[in-house]
Amino acid sequence: MPRYFFNVHFDHHIARDPVGVEVADLAEAVIQAQKARTEIMHEDDLVQLWLEIVDERGLVLARVGR
């Protein structure tokens, strides 16, 4: 299974995901990123946050949120 990384962008900062997740495909990675975004925003009481989905080569494949 491919590994995808969710880099978190907030308040002009980037938190790079060093571990990533293994899921079947990009569609599943988007679903997982949406869930992660919701959890992070709730836990950290953030108004704006987006996640960049990156593959193992470092290529940005998608963006979740704004």
JOTA-V666261 format. One record per residue. N is the residue number from 1. NEAR is the number of other ideal C-beta (glycine too) atoms within 12 Angstrom. D_FIRST is the distance of its C-alpha to the first C-alpha in Angstrom with 2 decimals. Layout:
# JOTA-V666261
N:NEAR:D_FIRST  N:NEAR:D_FIRST
This chain:
# JOTA-V666261
1:13:0.00  2:21:3.78  3:25:6.58  4:36:9.69  5:32:13.17  6:39:16.13  7:31:19.38  8:31:22.31  9:27:25.51  10:22:28.78  11:13:32.46  12:8:31.99  13:14:29.51  14:18:25.87  15:22:23.81  16:16:20.80  17:26:17.68  18:12:17.19  19:12:14.35  20:23:11.95  21:27:9.49  22:16:5.84  23:23:5.98  24:15:5.61  25:18:7.80  26:23:10.78  27:16:13.01  28:20:11.37  29:33:11.36  30:25:15.01  31:22:15.85  32:28:14.69  33:35:16.61  34:23:19.59  35:20:19.73  36:32:19.54  37:31:22.22  38:18:24.46  39:17:24.29  40:26:25.01  41:22:27.83  42:13:29.36  43:12:29.20  44:18:30.54  45:10:32.86  46:21:31.72  47:13:32.91  48:18:30.76  49:32:27.21  50:28:24.29  51:39:20.69  52:31:19.20  53:38:15.47  54:30:14.53  55:24:11.67  56:17:11.42  57:11:14.48  58:16:16.43  59:14:16.75  60:20:17.74  61:25:16.08  62:27:17.88  63:21:20.45  64:30:21.12  65:26:24.73  66:13:27.68
